[in-house]
Amino acid sequence: MAEYGPESNVVERTPRWTRAQASEIERGPDDVAPVVYPPAEQDAPEIHVWDTWFLRNRDGSIAEIDGHRVIFSLTAPAELLPGKRHDVATVRYFYSADGETWHCGGPVFEDGTAFGSRQWAGSALYDRDGTVYVYYTAAGERGEDELSYAQRIAVGAGGRVETTADGIAIEGSFDHEVLLEPDGTRYEREAQSSGMIYTFRDPWFFEDPETGETCLLFEANTPVPEGSDAGDGDAHHQEFNGSVGVAVSENGDPTEWALDDPLLDGVCTNQELERPHVVVRDGRYYLFVSSHEHTFAPGIEGYDALYGFVADSLRGSYEPLNGSGLVVTNPAGAPFQTYSWVAYPHREELLVSSFFNYYDLRGLSLDDVAALPPAEQQRRFGGTLAPTLRLALEGTETRVLGALEHGHLPLPDEELPPLLSEYRSDEAGRGEYRAPEE
């Protein structure tokens, strides 16, 4: 672990996504996803579904229990206005035997047992002894009358996955524990924040296949000392200080963690590097984050998109994929159609899941949507799993190959439908599938 004391300056030694790199962001035929349309049917129409993650083994592989795979999602009642869903977010689990049809198993935690007034995104570990650890963001304070936005990284530990006559159930009681809070030096506390949005959330379990080190990645903000010349030295730009944090478990215990230096920061570039996760391929470490167009610092035009970086080790010197970091974005004509992307390996490709967000906006901003009549807000929100994207990855370059159906999440060794045509798009998302050249 890096030495850290009160005189050290973490912002000066953290690999950075720079303004110059992010200024190269531009939609192109390799990174624009196909336009998404509503599915014919939803697996759980009674609830909104958004941020989603797999139940995984320690080595990062997707857990299979008696022929089933399990996902977790943030959920809220479908009758709630979409913009209010984060205020009541509940983690539910879903299971599937084929990766296409998902059955809702219900809330993971009993009412009132988890930390926070609501729970935001995380990850889930299926450990060697069959114990389930669900890492989550504890947002607000349990029992509060007025919503607050304090964020801590917590875990519910002790559940078990049981096979039932109908499929899969997560049973048993979870012991909840707050694992990590910001230290004010490596990671900004809420009281220190002067930025547009404060973050300390999105824990993601990762065991390094090269070193065996057990880590927990998360989204945070990096404190920038007053008068620092970090980034471009502009104090207003420095308020945009998103980072990818990491904590380490020295003995591999899934509940014992110590903060370490950030892996990457976006000081002067971006405020939110959401849902960080890593794919290791050919000895290289691919770090992915999601971010919004409105969280880029002034002077940078970015998109709601999946961004990626590559290094030769987990703590290496990351360089942005495709030069700018842009990996997958929405078409210009549907800029908010999907969000919260998660990439995972599939044979020679990557698959990228997300959720179906706002569509049919016809030029409306998200602020405009919030002013619409409730029925119109509901109509324009997808609230379900989006089509899974197929992505080519070659060194430092990526390319969108096409899409599967809504919520189709194959295991890494499962065959995919033949890619009989190639998806290509212009920057506006006016794409087409063309037969490959013979």
GINOR-V904345 format. One record per pair of residues at least 4 apart in sequence whose ideal C-beta (glycine too) atoms are under 8 Angstrom apart, sorted by sequence separation. I is the first residue (numbers start at 0). J is the second residue. If there is no record, write none. Layout:
# GINOR-V904345
i->{I & I}
j->{J & J}
This chain:
# GINOR-V904345
i->{3 & 8 & 9 & 16 & 17 & 18 & 19 & 26 & 27 & 40 & 55 & 56 & 63 & 64 & 75 & 79 & 80 & 83 & 84 & 95 & 96 & 106 & 108 & 114 & 125 & 126 & 139 & 143 & 162 & 163 & 181 & 182 & 183 & 187 & 188 & 207 & 223 & 228 & 233 & 234 & 248 & 265 & 279 & 290 & 291 & 295 & 310 & 311 & 319 & 320 & 321 & 329 & 330 & 344 & 345 & 360 & 363 & 364 & 365 & 366 & 367 & 371 & 372 & 373 & 374 & 375 & 376 & 381 & 392 & 393 & 403 & 409 & 424 & 425 & 2 & 7 & 16 & 26 & 43 & 55 & 56 & 63 & 64 & 79 & 95 & 108 & 113 & 125 & 126 & 162 & 163 & 181 & 183 & 187 & 192 & 206 & 207 & 227 & 231 & 232 & 248 & 250 & 265 & 279 & 280 & 290 & 295 & 310 & 319 & 320 & 321 & 329 & 344 & 345 & 363 & 371 & 392 & 424 & 425 & 3 & 55 & 56 & 62 & 95 & 125 & 126 & 161 & 162 & 181 & 182 & 206 & 207 & 223 & 230 & 249 & 278 & 279 & 295 & 310 & 320 & 329 & 330 & 343 & 344 & 391 & 403 & 409 & 424 & 54 & 55 & 61 & 62 & 94 & 95 & 124 & 139 & 140 & 160 & 161 & 181 & 206 & 207 & 223 & 230 & 248 & 265 & 277 & 278 & 294 & 310 & 329 & 342 & 343 & 360 & 369 & 390 & 391 & 423 & 424 & 53 & 54 & 75 & 79 & 93 & 94 & 123 & 124 & 139 & 160 & 161 & 181 & 183 & 189 & 205 & 206 & 229 & 248 & 249 & 277 & 292 & 309 & 310 & 329 & 342 & 357 & 360 & 363 & 368 & 371 & 390 & 391 & 422 & 423 & 53 & 75 & 93 & 123 & 139 & 140 & 160 & 161 & 205 & 247 & 248 & 263 & 277 & 278 & 292 & 308 & 309 & 342 & 343 & 390 & 391 & 422 & 423 & 93 & 94 & 108 & 123 & 124 & 138 & 139 & 159 & 160 & 187 & 189 & 204 & 205 & 227 & 246 & 247 & 276 & 277 & 291 & 292 & 308 & 341 & 389 & 390 & 422 & 423 & 1 & 73 & 76 & 92 & 93 & 123 & 138 & 158 & 159 & 204 & 205 & 246 & 275 & 276 & 290 & 292 & 308 & 309 & 340 & 341 & 357 & 368 & 388 & 389 & 421 & 73 & 75 & 91 & 92 & 121 & 122 & 138 & 158 & 159 & 187 & 203 & 246 & 247 & 275 & 291 & 307 & 308 & 340 & 341 & 388 & 389 & 403 & 420 & 421 & 75 & 91 & 92 & 121 & 137 & 158 & 186 & 202 & 203 & 246 & 262 & 275 & 290 & 306 & 307 & 327 & 340 & 388 & 389 & 403 & 420 & 421 & 54 & 74 & 75 & 91 & 121 & 136 & 137 & 157 & 158 & 202 & 203 & 223 & 244 & 245 & 274 & 289 & 290 & 306 & 307 & 339 & 388 & 389 & 420 & 421 & 53 & 54 & 73 & 74 & 91 & 92 & 120 & 121 & 136 & 137 & 157 & 158 & 202 & 245 & 273 & 274 & 289 & 338 & 339 & 387 & 388 & 419 & 420 & 53 & 54 & 73 & 74 & 90 & 91 & 119 & 120 & 136 & 137 & 157 & 201 & 245 & 272 & 273 & 289 & 290 & 308 & 326 & 337 & 338 & 386 & 387 & 419 & 53 & 54 & 73 & 74 & 89 & 90 & 118 & 119 & 135 & 136 & 156 & 157 & 200 & 201 & 223 & 244 & 245 & 273 & 288 & 289 & 307 & 337 & 386 & 387 & 401 & 418 & 52 & 53 & 72 & 90 & 118 & 134 & 135 & 155 & 156 & 181 & 199 & 200 & 222 & 243 & 244 & 272 & 287 & 288 & 306 & 337 & 338 & 386 & 400 & 51 & 52 & 71 & 72 & 118 & 119 & 134 & 135 & 155 & 156 & 180 & 199 & 221 & 242 & 243 & 271 & 287 & 288 & 306 & 307 & 336 & 337 & 359 & 360 & 386 & 387 & 401 & 51 & 52 & 71 & 72 & 118 & 134 & 135 & 155 & 156 & 179 & 198 & 199 & 220 & 221 & 242 & 243 & 271 & 287 & 306 & 336 & 359 & 385 & 387 & 401 & 402 & 51 & 71 & 72 & 115 & 117 & 133 & 154 & 198 & 199 & 220 & 221 & 242 & 243 & 269 & 286 & 287 & 304 & 305 & 335 & 336 & 358 & 384 & 385 & 386 & 387 & 400 & 401 & 50 & 51 & 70 & 71 & 113 & 115 & 116 & 117 & 132 & 133 & 153 & 154 & 198 & 219 & 220 & 242 & 285 & 286 & 304 & 305 & 335 & 336 & 357 & 383 & 384 & 387 & 400 & 49 & 50 & 69 & 70 & 90 & 114 & 115 & 116 & 132 & 133 & 153 & 179 & 197 & 218 & 219 & 241 & 242 & 263 & 271 & 285 & 286 & 302 & 304 & 305 & 335 & 357 & 358 & 383 & 399 & 48 & 49 & 69 & 70 & 113 & 115 & 116 & 132 & 153 & 154 & 178 & 218 & 219 & 240 & 241 & 242 & 262 & 270 & 285 & 286 & 301 & 304 & 327 & 356 & 357 & 384 & 48 & 49 & 69 & 70 & 108 & 115 & 116 & 131 & 133 & 152 & 153 & 218 & 219 & 240 & 269 & 270 & 284 & 303 & 304 & 333 & 335 & 356 & 399 & 48 & 68 & 107 & 115 & 116 & 130 & 131 & 151 & 152 & 194 & 217 & 218 & 239 & 240 & 269 & 270 & 283 & 284 & 302 & 303 & 334 & 355 & 389 & 47 & 67 & 68 & 114 & 116 & 130 & 131 & 151 & 152 & 216 & 217 & 239 & 240 & 241 & 268 & 269 & 283 & 284 & 302 & 333 & 354 & 355 & 46 & 47 & 67 & 89 & 90 & 113 & 130 & 131 & 151 & 152 & 192 & 216 & 217 & 239 & 241 & 268 & 283 & 284 & 354 & 355 & 46 & 47 & 67 & 88 & 89 & 130 & 131 & 151 & 216 & 217 & 237 & 239 & 241 & 243 & 267 & 282 & 284 & 354 & 355 & 356 & 389 & 46 & 47 & 66 & 68 & 87 & 88 & 111 & 116 & 129 & 215 & 237 & 239 & 240 & 241 & 242 & 269 & 335 & 354 & 355 & 43 & 45 & 46 & 70 & 86 & 88 & 90 & 116 & 119 & 121 & 129 & 191 & 214 & 215 & 236 & 239 & 241 & 268 & 284 & 286 & 303 & 353 & 354 & 401 & 45 & 47 & 85 & 187 & 214 & 215 & 238 & 243 & 269 & 302 & 303 & 352 & 353 & 44 & 186 & 187 & 214 & 215 & 352 & 47 & 85 & 186 & 187 & 213 & 214 & 233 & 272 & 49 & 125 & 186 & 187 & 212 & 213 & 285 & 303 & 305 & 307 & 352 & 353 & 71 & 115 & 179 & 185 & 186 & 230 & 231 & 277 & 304 & 351 & 47 & 114 & 178 & 185 & 229 & 230 & 305 & 350 & 351 & 54 & 115 & 131 & 179 & 181 & 184 & 213 & 229 & 230 & 350 & 351 & 114 & 150 & 183 & 287 & 350 & 351 & 113 & 133 & 137 & 149 & 213 & 221 & 349 & 350 & 148 & 215 & 348 & 349 & 113 & 219 & 292 & 348 & 349 & 90 & 112 & 195 & 198 & 221 & 223 & 243 & 348 & 349 & 134 & 194 & 195 & 345 & 347 & 348 & 46 & 73 & 90 & 193 & 194 & 199 & 206 & 221 & 243 & 263 & 336 & 73 & 194 & 216 & 305 & 73 & 108 & 150 & 152 & 291 & 107 & 150 & 151 & 152 & 154 & 305 & 337 & 340 & 342 & 349 & 148 & 150 & 204 & 241 & 289 & 336 & 43 & 71 & 88 & 150 & 152 & 220 & 289 & 355 & 42 & 107 & 262 & 289 & 71 & 262 & 348 & 85 & 187 & 218 & 241 & 287 & 350 & 69 & 218 & 260 & 263 & 287 & 218 & 239 & 262 & 287 & 186 & 218 & 239 & 352 & 46 & 218 & 239 & 285 & 42 & 43 & 186 & 217 & 238 & 350 & 42 & 185 & 216 & 350 & 42 & 43 & 86 & 112 & 113 & 216 & 236 & 42 & 64 & 112 & 114 & 216 & 236 & 327 & 71 & 104 & 107 & 113 & 138 & 235 & 236 & 62 & 102 & 104 & 109 & 112 & 114 & 136 & 152 & 327 & 102 & 104 & 109 & 136 & 278 & 280 & 326 & 345 & 104 & 108 & 136 & 152 & 274 & 276 & 278 & 346 & 107 & 136 & 273 & 274 & 276 & 278 & 345 & 346 & 55 & 57 & 108 & 135 & 179 & 274 & 344 & 52 & 55 & 56 & 134 & 178 & 245 & 343 & 345 & 50 & 52 & 54 & 55 & 56 & 57 & 134 & 50 & 52 & 53 & 54 & 55 & 57 & 96 & 134 & 209 & 218 & 327 & 345 & 52 & 54 & 203 & 205 & 208 & 278 & 326 & 94 & 132 & 186 & 198 & 201 & 203 & 205 & 207 & 327 & 94 & 185 & 198 & 201 & 203 & 209 & 185 & 196 & 201 & 321 & 185 & 186 & 195 & 196 & 198 & 320 & 321 & 178 & 182 & 185 & 194 & 320 & 321 & 54 & 92 & 179 & 318 & 320 & 176 & 178 & 179 & 120 & 121 & 122 & 124 & 119 & 120 & 121 & 122 & 123 & 134 & 119 & 121 & 122 & 309 & 309 & 307 & 69 & 152 & 330 & 67 & 331 & 332 & 333 & 64 & 331 & 332 & 65 & 156 & 330 & 331 & 332 & 62 & 64 & 69 & 156 & 196 & 330 & 67 & 154 & 195 & 214 & 329 & 330 & 67 & 69 & 154 & 330 & 212 & 65 & 64 & 209 & 210 & 54 & 207 & 285 & 205 & 280 & 132 & 132 & 126 & 124 & 59 & 59 & 58 & 55 & 57 & 59 & 58 & 52 & 120 & 122 & 9 & 9 & 5 & 3 & 3 & 13 & 10 & 9 & 10 & 18 & 9 & 10 & 17 & 18 & 10 & 15 & 8 & 11 & 10 & 11 & 18 & 8 & 10 & 120 & 59 & 50 & 13 & 21 & 0 & 13 & 16 & 21 & 12 & 13 & 14 & 15 & 16 & 20 & 21 & 13 & 14 & 15 & 16 & 18 & 13 & 14 & 15 & 17 & 18 & 9 & 13 & 15 & 17 & 9 & 16 & 15 & 16 & 10 & 10 & 16 & 0 & 3 & 1 & 0 & 1 & 21 & 30 & 24 & 22 & 24 & 26 & 81 & 22 & 24 & 18 & 21 & 24 & 18 & 21 & 18 & 61 & 72 & 101 & 82 & 82 & 51 & 49 & 50 & 52 & 16 & 49 & 51 & 53 & 30 & 16 & 29 & 80 & 82 & 30 & 32 & 81 & 14 & 30 & 32 & 34 & 80 & 81 & 30 & 31 & 32 & 33 & 80 & 21 & 25 & 30 & 31 & 32 & 34 & 35 & 20 & 23 & 24 & 31 & 34 & 81 & 23 & 24 & 25 & 77 & 14 & 16 & 22 & 24 & 35 & 51 & 81 & 14 & 20 & 21 & 26 & 34 & 35 & 14 & 16 & 20 & 21 & 51 & 20 & 26 & 32 & 50 & 26 & 32 & 49 & 77 & 99 & 101 & 48 & 49 & 99 & 16 & 99 & 98 & 99 & 98 & 98 & 98 & 95 & 98 & 38 & 37 & 35 & 37 & 36 & 35 & 47 & 49 & 51 & 48 & 47 & 48 & 46 & 48 & 70 & 43 & 68 & 41 & 42 & 41 & 42 & 68 & 37 & 38 & 35 & 63 & 61 & 35 & 61 & 35 & 60 & 33 & 53 & 32 & 42 & 38 & 29 & 30 & 32 & 38 & 29 & 30 & 31 & 33 & 38 & 29 & 30 & 33 & 29 & 32 & 33 & 33 & 32 & 31 & 31 & 34 & 28 & 31 & 33 & 28 & 32 & 34 & 28 & 31 & 33 & 28 & 27 & 31 & 26 & 25 & 26 & 26}
j->{7 & 12 & 13 & 20 & 21 & 22 & 23 & 30 & 31 & 44 & 59 & 60 & 67 & 68 & 79 & 83 & 84 & 87 & 88 & 99 & 100 & 110 & 112 & 118 & 129 & 130 & 143 & 147 & 166 & 167 & 185 & 186 & 187 & 191 & 192 & 211 & 227 & 232 & 237 & 238 & 252 & 269 & 283 & 294 & 295 & 299 & 314 & 315 & 323 & 324 & 325 & 333 & 334 & 348 & 349 & 364 & 367 & 368 & 369 & 370 & 371 & 375 & 376 & 377 & 378 & 379 & 380 & 385 & 396 & 397 & 407 & 413 & 428 & 429 & 7 & 12 & 21 & 31 & 48 & 60 & 61 & 68 & 69 & 84 & 100 & 113 & 118 & 130 & 131 & 167 & 168 & 186 & 188 & 192 & 197 & 211 & 212 & 232 & 236 & 237 & 253 & 255 & 270 & 284 & 285 & 295 & 300 & 315 & 324 & 325 & 326 & 334 & 349 & 350 & 368 & 376 & 397 & 429 & 430 & 9 & 61 & 62 & 68 & 101 & 131 & 132 & 167 & 168 & 187 & 188 & 212 & 213 & 229 & 236 & 255 & 284 & 285 & 301 & 316 & 326 & 335 & 336 & 349 & 350 & 397 & 409 & 415 & 430 & 61 & 62 & 68 & 69 & 101 & 102 & 131 & 146 & 147 & 167 & 168 & 188 & 213 & 214 & 230 & 237 & 255 & 272 & 284 & 285 & 301 & 317 & 336 & 349 & 350 & 367 & 376 & 397 & 398 & 430 & 431 & 61 & 62 & 83 & 87 & 101 & 102 & 131 & 132 & 147 & 168 & 169 & 189 & 191 & 197 & 213 & 214 & 237 & 256 & 257 & 285 & 300 & 317 & 318 & 337 & 350 & 365 & 368 & 371 & 376 & 379 & 398 & 399 & 430 & 431 & 62 & 84 & 102 & 132 & 148 & 149 & 169 & 170 & 214 & 256 & 257 & 272 & 286 & 287 & 301 & 317 & 318 & 351 & 352 & 399 & 400 & 431 & 432 & 103 & 104 & 118 & 133 & 134 & 148 & 149 & 169 & 170 & 197 & 199 & 214 & 215 & 237 & 256 & 257 & 286 & 287 & 301 & 302 & 318 & 351 & 399 & 400 & 432 & 433 & 12 & 84 & 87 & 103 & 104 & 134 & 149 & 169 & 170 & 215 & 216 & 257 & 286 & 287 & 301 & 303 & 319 & 320 & 351 & 352 & 368 & 379 & 399 & 400 & 432 & 85 & 87 & 103 & 104 & 133 & 134 & 150 & 170 & 171 & 199 & 215 & 258 & 259 & 287 & 303 & 319 & 320 & 352 & 353 & 400 & 401 & 415 & 432 & 433 & 88 & 104 & 105 & 134 & 150 & 171 & 199 & 215 & 216 & 259 & 275 & 288 & 303 & 319 & 320 & 340 & 353 & 401 & 402 & 416 & 433 & 434 & 68 & 88 & 89 & 105 & 135 & 150 & 151 & 171 & 172 & 216 & 217 & 237 & 258 & 259 & 288 & 303 & 304 & 320 & 321 & 353 & 402 & 403 & 434 & 435 & 68 & 69 & 88 & 89 & 106 & 107 & 135 & 136 & 151 & 152 & 172 & 173 & 217 & 260 & 288 & 289 & 304 & 353 & 354 & 402 & 403 & 434 & 435 & 69 & 70 & 89 & 90 & 106 & 107 & 135 & 136 & 152 & 153 & 173 & 217 & 261 & 288 & 289 & 305 & 306 & 324 & 342 & 353 & 354 & 402 & 403 & 435 & 70 & 71 & 90 & 91 & 106 & 107 & 135 & 136 & 152 & 153 & 173 & 174 & 217 & 218 & 240 & 261 & 262 & 290 & 305 & 306 & 324 & 354 & 403 & 404 & 418 & 435 & 70 & 71 & 90 & 108 & 136 & 152 & 153 & 173 & 174 & 199 & 217 & 218 & 240 & 261 & 262 & 290 & 305 & 306 & 324 & 355 & 356 & 404 & 418 & 70 & 71 & 90 & 91 & 137 & 138 & 153 & 154 & 174 & 175 & 199 & 218 & 240 & 261 & 262 & 290 & 306 & 307 & 325 & 326 & 355 & 356 & 378 & 379 & 405 & 406 & 420 & 71 & 72 & 91 & 92 & 138 & 154 & 155 & 175 & 176 & 199 & 218 & 219 & 240 & 241 & 262 & 263 & 291 & 307 & 326 & 356 & 379 & 405 & 407 & 421 & 422 & 72 & 92 & 93 & 136 & 138 & 154 & 175 & 219 & 220 & 241 & 242 & 263 & 264 & 290 & 307 & 308 & 325 & 326 & 356 & 357 & 379 & 405 & 406 & 407 & 408 & 421 & 422 & 72 & 73 & 92 & 93 & 135 & 137 & 138 & 139 & 154 & 155 & 175 & 176 & 220 & 241 & 242 & 264 & 307 & 308 & 326 & 327 & 357 & 358 & 379 & 405 & 406 & 409 & 422 & 72 & 73 & 92 & 93 & 113 & 137 & 138 & 139 & 155 & 156 & 176 & 202 & 220 & 241 & 242 & 264 & 265 & 286 & 294 & 308 & 309 & 325 & 327 & 328 & 358 & 380 & 381 & 406 & 422 & 72 & 73 & 93 & 94 & 137 & 139 & 140 & 156 & 177 & 178 & 202 & 242 & 243 & 264 & 265 & 266 & 286 & 294 & 309 & 310 & 325 & 328 & 351 & 380 & 381 & 408 & 73 & 74 & 94 & 95 & 133 & 140 & 141 & 156 & 158 & 177 & 178 & 243 & 244 & 265 & 294 & 295 & 309 & 328 & 329 & 358 & 360 & 381 & 424 & 74 & 94 & 133 & 141 & 142 & 156 & 157 & 177 & 178 & 220 & 243 & 244 & 265 & 266 & 295 & 296 & 309 & 310 & 328 & 329 & 360 & 381 & 415 & 74 & 94 & 95 & 141 & 143 & 157 & 158 & 178 & 179 & 243 & 244 & 266 & 267 & 268 & 295 & 296 & 310 & 311 & 329 & 360 & 381 & 382 & 74 & 75 & 95 & 117 & 118 & 141 & 158 & 159 & 179 & 180 & 220 & 244 & 245 & 267 & 269 & 296 & 311 & 312 & 382 & 383 & 75 & 76 & 96 & 117 & 118 & 159 & 160 & 180 & 245 & 246 & 266 & 268 & 270 & 272 & 296 & 311 & 313 & 383 & 384 & 385 & 418 & 76 & 77 & 96 & 98 & 117 & 118 & 141 & 146 & 159 & 245 & 267 & 269 & 270 & 271 & 272 & 299 & 365 & 384 & 385 & 74 & 76 & 77 & 101 & 117 & 119 & 121 & 147 & 150 & 152 & 160 & 222 & 245 & 246 & 267 & 270 & 272 & 299 & 315 & 317 & 334 & 384 & 385 & 432 & 77 & 79 & 117 & 219 & 246 & 247 & 270 & 275 & 301 & 334 & 335 & 384 & 385 & 77 & 219 & 220 & 247 & 248 & 385 & 81 & 119 & 220 & 221 & 247 & 248 & 267 & 306 & 84 & 160 & 221 & 222 & 247 & 248 & 320 & 338 & 340 & 342 & 387 & 388 & 107 & 151 & 215 & 221 & 222 & 266 & 267 & 313 & 340 & 387 & 84 & 151 & 215 & 222 & 266 & 267 & 342 & 387 & 388 & 92 & 153 & 169 & 217 & 219 & 222 & 251 & 267 & 268 & 388 & 389 & 153 & 189 & 222 & 326 & 389 & 390 & 153 & 173 & 177 & 189 & 253 & 261 & 389 & 390 & 189 & 256 & 389 & 390 & 155 & 261 & 334 & 390 & 391 & 133 & 155 & 238 & 241 & 264 & 266 & 286 & 391 & 392 & 178 & 238 & 239 & 389 & 391 & 392 & 91 & 118 & 135 & 238 & 239 & 244 & 251 & 266 & 288 & 308 & 381 & 119 & 240 & 262 & 351 & 120 & 155 & 197 & 199 & 338 & 155 & 198 & 199 & 200 & 202 & 353 & 385 & 388 & 390 & 397 & 197 & 199 & 253 & 290 & 338 & 385 & 93 & 121 & 138 & 200 & 202 & 270 & 339 & 405 & 93 & 158 & 313 & 340 & 123 & 314 & 400 & 138 & 240 & 271 & 294 & 340 & 403 & 123 & 272 & 314 & 317 & 341 & 273 & 294 & 317 & 342 & 242 & 274 & 295 & 408 & 103 & 275 & 296 & 342 & 100 & 101 & 244 & 275 & 296 & 408 & 101 & 244 & 275 & 409 & 102 & 103 & 146 & 172 & 173 & 276 & 296 & 103 & 125 & 173 & 175 & 277 & 297 & 388 & 133 & 166 & 169 & 175 & 200 & 297 & 298 & 125 & 165 & 167 & 172 & 175 & 177 & 199 & 215 & 390 & 166 & 168 & 173 & 200 & 342 & 344 & 390 & 409 & 169 & 173 & 201 & 217 & 339 & 341 & 343 & 411 & 173 & 202 & 339 & 340 & 342 & 344 & 411 & 412 & 122 & 124 & 175 & 202 & 246 & 341 & 411 & 120 & 123 & 124 & 202 & 246 & 313 & 411 & 413 & 119 & 121 & 123 & 124 & 125 & 126 & 203 & 120 & 122 & 123 & 124 & 125 & 127 & 166 & 204 & 279 & 288 & 397 & 415 & 123 & 125 & 274 & 276 & 279 & 349 & 397 & 166 & 204 & 258 & 270 & 273 & 275 & 277 & 279 & 399 & 167 & 258 & 271 & 274 & 276 & 282 & 259 & 270 & 275 & 395 & 260 & 261 & 270 & 271 & 273 & 395 & 396 & 254 & 258 & 261 & 270 & 396 & 397 & 131 & 169 & 256 & 395 & 397 & 254 & 256 & 258 & 200 & 201 & 202 & 204 & 200 & 201 & 202 & 203 & 204 & 215 & 201 & 203 & 204 & 394 & 395 & 397 & 160 & 246 & 424 & 162 & 426 & 427 & 428 & 160 & 427 & 428 & 162 & 253 & 427 & 428 & 429 & 160 & 162 & 167 & 254 & 294 & 428 & 166 & 253 & 294 & 313 & 428 & 429 & 167 & 169 & 254 & 430 & 313 & 167 & 167 & 312 & 313 & 160 & 313 & 392 & 313 & 392 & 253 & 254 & 253 & 253 & 205 & 206 & 206 & 204 & 206 & 208 & 208 & 203 & 274 & 276 & 184 & 185 & 184 & 184 & 185 & 221 & 221 & 221 & 222 & 230 & 222 & 223 & 230 & 231 & 224 & 230 & 224 & 227 & 227 & 229 & 236 & 227 & 229 & 339 & 279 & 274 & 242 & 265 & 247 & 260 & 263 & 268 & 260 & 261 & 262 & 263 & 264 & 268 & 269 & 262 & 263 & 264 & 265 & 267 & 263 & 264 & 265 & 267 & 268 & 260 & 264 & 266 & 268 & 261 & 268 & 268 & 269 & 264 & 266 & 272 & 257 & 260 & 259 & 259 & 260 & 295 & 304 & 299 & 298 & 300 & 302 & 357 & 299 & 301 & 296 & 299 & 302 & 298 & 301 & 299 & 343 & 354 & 384 & 368 & 369 & 339 & 338 & 339 & 341 & 306 & 339 & 341 & 343 & 321 & 308 & 321 & 373 & 376 & 325 & 327 & 376 & 310 & 326 & 328 & 330 & 376 & 377 & 327 & 328 & 329 & 330 & 377 & 319 & 323 & 328 & 329 & 330 & 332 & 333 & 319 & 322 & 323 & 330 & 333 & 380 & 323 & 324 & 325 & 377 & 315 & 317 & 323 & 325 & 336 & 352 & 382 & 316 & 322 & 323 & 328 & 336 & 337 & 317 & 319 & 323 & 324 & 354 & 324 & 330 & 336 & 354 & 331 & 337 & 354 & 382 & 404 & 406 & 354 & 356 & 406 & 324 & 407 & 407 & 408 & 408 & 409 & 410 & 408 & 413 & 355 & 355 & 355 & 358 & 358 & 358 & 380 & 382 & 384 & 382 & 382 & 383 & 382 & 384 & 408 & 383 & 408 & 382 & 383 & 383 & 384 & 410 & 381 & 383 & 381 & 410 & 410 & 385 & 411 & 386 & 411 & 386 & 408 & 388 & 406 & 404 & 396 & 397 & 399 & 405 & 397 & 398 & 399 & 401 & 406 & 398 & 399 & 402 & 399 & 402 & 422 & 424 & 424 & 424 & 425 & 428 & 423 & 426 & 428 & 424 & 428 & 430 & 425 & 428 & 430 & 426 & 426 & 430 & 426 & 426 & 427 & 428}
